Amino acid sequence: MMTYEVTLYNEAVRQCVRQGDHHRQLSDDWGDSHYIEVEADDEQRALRKIEMRYPSEDGFVVEGITLM
């Protein structure tokens, strides 16, 4: 297993913050980039793990992934 660092944010939160509002379920800091470490055999599996925890249909956007 390898460790990957995934950079992601939530676009719905960004839009709310830009409009001076707050997201119903997530804190305002999700409008900024978060760095999440993921253990996986390869990059694709790491991205699948992230998608399960932070689904794109909920507004999460992966900015990048790097092998640590």
N, C-alpha and C positions, 0 to 999 in steps of 0.2 A: 504494500500500500504506500501511496505517496500522499503528501499534503499539498493541497492547492489553496491559494487565497483568491476568493471570489469577491469582486467589488460590485455592489449593487445598490440601488436606491428604489424608491417608490414614486412613480410618475404621478399618481393620483394625489399623494401628499404634496408633491412639488406644486401641483396646480392649485391645491387648496391654500398653501402658504402664500403663493404669488397673489392670490385674491384676498389675502388677509383673513382667511378662514382656517378651520382645523378639520382634519379627517376624523370621521366618526370612530374608527377603531385603532388607528395608528398614531403614534406621537409625531410631532412636527419634525423631529430629527431624522425621520425616514425620508425626508426630502433631500437629505445630504447622503453622500456615499457612505456605505457601511462595508467593512472588510470582514468576511466570514471565512474561517478555515474549514476545509472539508477534506476528509480522508477518502481516497478512492484509488482504484487501480489505474485509471486514466482520466484524461480531461473530460471526455464525454460523460463518463459515469459521475464525475464531480458535478457537472452541469445538471445532470438528471436529478441528483440529490438536492441541489439547490432549487430546482424547479418544483420539486415535491414540497419543500418547506416554504418557498417563496414563489408562488405561482405567478406567471406573467399575466394571467387573466385577472389577478388581484392588483395589477399595476406595477409589479416588481420588474425592474430592468437590470440585466447584467451588463455592466460596463466593461468588465475584463476578468480574466482569470490568469493566474501565474502559478507556476510550480515553485514551491518554497524549498 
